[in-house]
């Protein structure tokens, strides 16, 4: 079973229920990072540290 294939321009093309679910999740999460105040890799690391180690920056 092929879950993905490459298009002529090198993009990965998925054409199954999993791909539809991923696109739906991506649409639902659009803007979530900005709403949480996450704008950079440093912000992501601070969030991970806070969740993992209980550290607040």
C-alpha positions in Angstrom: 0.0 0.0 0.0 1.4 3.4 -1.0 0.7 6.1 1.5 2.7 8.8 -0.3 4.3 9.5 -3.6 6.6 12.2 -5.0 5.1 14.7 -7.5 7.0 15.9 -10.6 8.4 18.9 -8.7 9.6 16.8 -5.7 6.7 17.4 -3.3 5.3 14.6 -1.2 1.7 13.8 -2.2 -0.4 11.8 0.3 -3.8 10.6 -0.8 -5.5 8.7 1.9 -7.5 9.1 5.1 -4.3 9.8 7.1 -3.4 12.7 4.9 -6.9 14.1 5.3 -6.7 13.8 9.1 -3.3 15.5 9.1 -4.6 18.4 7.0 -7.6 18.8 9.3 -5.3 18.8 12.4 -3.0 21.4 10.8 -6.0 23.7 10.0 -7.3 23.3 13.6 -3.9 24.3 15.1 -3.2 27.2 12.7 -2.4 30.2 14.9 -2.2 28.2 18.1 1.5 28.9 18.7 1.0 32.7 18.3 -1.9 32.6 20.7 0.3 30.9 23.3 3.1 33.5 22.7 5.4 31.0 20.9 7.3 32.8 18.1 10.8 31.4 18.1 12.8 28.3 18.8 13.8 29.9 22.1 10.1 30.2 23.0 9.6 26.5 22.1 12.6 25.4 24.3 11.3 27.5 27.2 7.9 25.8 26.8 9.5 22.3 26.7 11.6 23.2 29.8 8.6 24.4 31.7 6.5 21.3 30.9 9.4 18.8 31.3 11.2 20.3 34.3 8.8 22.8 35.9 11.1 25.7 35.0 9.7 29.0 34.1 11.9 31.4 32.2 
